[in-house]
Amino acid sequence: MDTITAAIVIALANLSKDAIKDSYNALKTALKRKFGSDSDLTEAVEGLEKKPDSEARQAMVREEVKLTRANED
């Protein structure tokens, strides 16, 4: 699992902690700023938020991270 997908999955499991919530929101904001609010990556992350335990949605985020090369930034 790439770093960005792992961070998103871990953050979603721990959003009750303020520091993690703030960091997660900063990551989402950075992704939206770089790739756009309506990008496939942003939509994949939003889908994962709805079902964080879904392996299929995690795979979708991994695929979009790979396609956009977001993990290289």
Backbone as a ProteinNet text record, in pm:
[ID]
protein_1_A
[PRIMARY]
MDTITAAIVIALANLSKDAIKDSYNALKTALKRKFGSDSDLTEAVEGLEKKPDSEARQAMVREEVKLTRANED
[TERTIARY]
86.4	0	90.4	58.9	139.2	116	201.3	199.2	70.7	23.7	-96.4	-218.6	-236.4	-351.5	-346	-228.5	-213.8	-249	-204.2	-234.7	-384.2	-450.4	-594.6	-669.4	-633.8	-701.1	-680.9	-559.5	-531.1	-603.2	-602.2	-669.4	-818.5	-879.8	-1023.6	-1059.8	-970.6	-995.4	-976.1	-912.4	-878.8	-925.3	-1031.1	-1075	-1124.5	-1145.6	-1190.7	-1079.2	-955.9	-841.9	-818.4	-818.4	-810.4	-686.9	-571	-448.5	-456.2	-508.9	-521.4	-626.3	-735.4	-841.5	-788.8	-713.6	-656.7	-558.7	-474.7	-377.6	-447.9	-551.1	-626.6	-693.6	-754.2	-819.3	-717.5	-597.8	-492.5	-451	-441.8	-408.6	-516.7	-643.6	-753.1	-751.4	-726.5	-719.8	-606.5	-492.2	-378.1	-409	-474.8	-511.5	-610.6	-708.3	-807.5	-741.1	-649	-580.8	-495.2	-425.2	-334.7	-408.3	-509.7	-574	-716.1	-772.5	-907.8	-1012.9	-1116.5	-1224.6	-1304.2	-1304.4	-1382.4	-1293.1	-1168.6	-1077.2	-1116.1	-1071.2	-1097.7	-1035.3	-919	-853.9	-938.3	-983.4	-1066.6	-1195.1	-1256.4	-1380	-1353.2	-1238.3	-1203.7	-1185.5	-1121.5	-1102.7	-1238.3	-1325.2	-1457.9	-1537.8	-1522.4	-1587.8	-1534.5	-1402.7	-1342	-1388.5	-1412.7	-1464	-1597.5	-1678.1	-1809.4	-1799.5	-1699.3	-1680.4	-1531.1	-1473.4	-1328.8	-1275.6	-1358.7	-1313.4	-1320.6	-1373.5	-1390.5	-1256	-1218.3	-1093.1	-1100.6	-1218.1	-1234.5	-1213.5	-1266	-1247.9	-1104.1	-1040	-898.3	-816.8	-852.3	-782.2	-803	-921.7	-949.6	-860.9	-846.2	-759.1	-615.5	-570	-434.3	-413	-511.1	-499.8	-491.2	-574.7	-573.4	-445.2	-393.2	-265	-155.7	-157.3	-57.3	-70.5	-193.4	-215.6	-175.7	-204.6	-171.4	-29	35.9	170.2	173.7	64.2	53.6	156.2	195.3	292.1	433.6	453.8	586.1	605.3	499.6	509.5	558.8
-117.6	0	123	218.9	340.7	426.8	523	606.2	687	744.2	827.8	745	631	545.7	497.8	456.5	411.1	522.7	644.3	757.4	783.9	775.1	799	691.8	565.8	455.5	466.4	493.2	505.7	626.2	737.5	857.8	835.8	769.3	745.8	661.1	572.9	488.7	564.8	681.1	755.9	900.9	930.2	1069.8	1131.3	1051.4	1106.9	1184	1164.6	1234.6	1363.3	1475.6	1606.2	1623.6	1580.9	1599.2	1521	1402.2	1321	1381.5	1426.9	1488.5	1611	1694.2	1814.4	1778.6	1679.2	1636.3	1576.4	1496.9	1436.2	1543.9	1641.3	1749.9	1830	1847.5	1917.1	1836.2	1704.6	1619	1626.3	1619.2	1629.1	1763.5	1869.3	2002.4	2009.9	1953.1	1953.8	1874.5	1759	1678.4	1753.1	1819	1895	2011.7	2077.6	2192.6	2148.5	2037.9	1991.7	1925.2	1842.4	1761.6	1805.5	1892.7	1942.5	1872.3	1946.3	1893.7	1784.1	1784.6	1684.9	1580.4	1569.1	1470.7	1329.9	1232.3	1092.9	1057.4	1113.9	1087.2	1139.9	1262.3	1321.3	1242.2	1203	1124.2	987.4	927	797.9	811.7	920	944.1	964.7	1041.3	1064.1	933.6	847.3	717.3	631.8	637.9	562.4	612.6	742.5	797.5	733.8	702.1	642.7	497.9	425.7	284.5	257.7	303.9	293.3	150.2	53.6	-85.1	-158.1	-92.8	-155.8	-170.4	-294.5	-318.6	-266.6	-273.5	-224.2	-73.2	-2.5	143.4	181.3	104	127.2	105.3	1.4	-27.1	85.5	143.8	254.3	374.3	404.1	514.9	483.3	359.8	321.6	341.3	299.9	313.6	460	544.3	686.1	754	714.3	768.4	731.7	608.5	562	636.3	649	716.2	863.3	930.3	1072.4	1095.5	987.7	996.4	1087.7	1088.7	1173.5	1135.8	1009.9	965.9	1012	1072.5	1123.6	1269.8	1331.6	1472.4	1484.1
0	0	0	-85.4	-91.6	32.7	52.6	172.1	185.4	76.3	83.2	117	52.3	81.3	225.1	272.1	410.8	508.3	481	568.6	573.8	459.7	455.2	534	513.6	582.6	734.1	776.3	919.3	977.7	906.9	956.2	971.1	874.5	882.2	1003	1042.8	1160	1290.9	1283.6	1405.8	1403.4	1332.3	1318.7	1449.1	1550.3	1678.1	1748.6	1707.2	1766	1687.1	1756.9	1691.7	1604	1650.7	1572.8	1441.3	1448.1	1327.1	1234.7	1292.1	1212.6	1138.6	1208.5	1146.4	1034.5	1058.8	957.2	836.2	861.7	752.4	667.4	732.6	659	577.4	631.4	556.8	433.7	447.7	334	227	267.7	171.4	99.6	172.8	113.1	11.3	45.8	-46.6	-173.3	-158.3	-275.3	-364.2	-301.8	-379.6	-451.8	-384.1	-444.7	-563.5	-547.3	-653.2	-769.1	-738.2	-841.8	-875.7	-795.3	-820.8	-736.4	-704.1	-619.8	-688.3	-819.5	-892.9	-961.6	-916.5	-975.4	-931.3	-1007	-972.6	-838	-808.1	-679.9	-564.6	-576	-471.3	-453.2	-562.3	-554.1	-491.4	-520.4	-461.1	-309.6	-267.7	-124.4	-56.5	-118.8	-61.7	-54.6	-152.5	-149.1	-35.6	-14.7	93.9	229.7	240	366.2	404	305.2	330.3	375.7	324.2	359	377	489.3	507.8	516	547.1	555.4	421.4	321.1	189.9	118.4	94	22.6	-120.6	-180.8	-317.3	-322.9	-225.4	-225.5	-192	-106	-78.5	-205.4	-279.6	-405.5	-505.7	-505.7	-597.5	-563.7	-434.3	-394.1	-434.3	-407.9	-447.6	-596.9	-676.4	-821.8	-862.6	-804.9	-839.5	-793.7	-678	-630.4	-730.5	-775.6	-871.4	-1004.7	-1054.8	-1183.6	-1180.5	-1069.4	-1057.8	-1009.6	-966.4	-909.5	-787.9	-713.9	-595.3	-490.5	-484.6	-385.7	-417.8	-533.5	-569.8	-528.2	-480.6	-438.2	-295.8
[MASK]
+++++++++++++++++++++++++++++++++++++++++++++++++++++++++++++++++++++++++

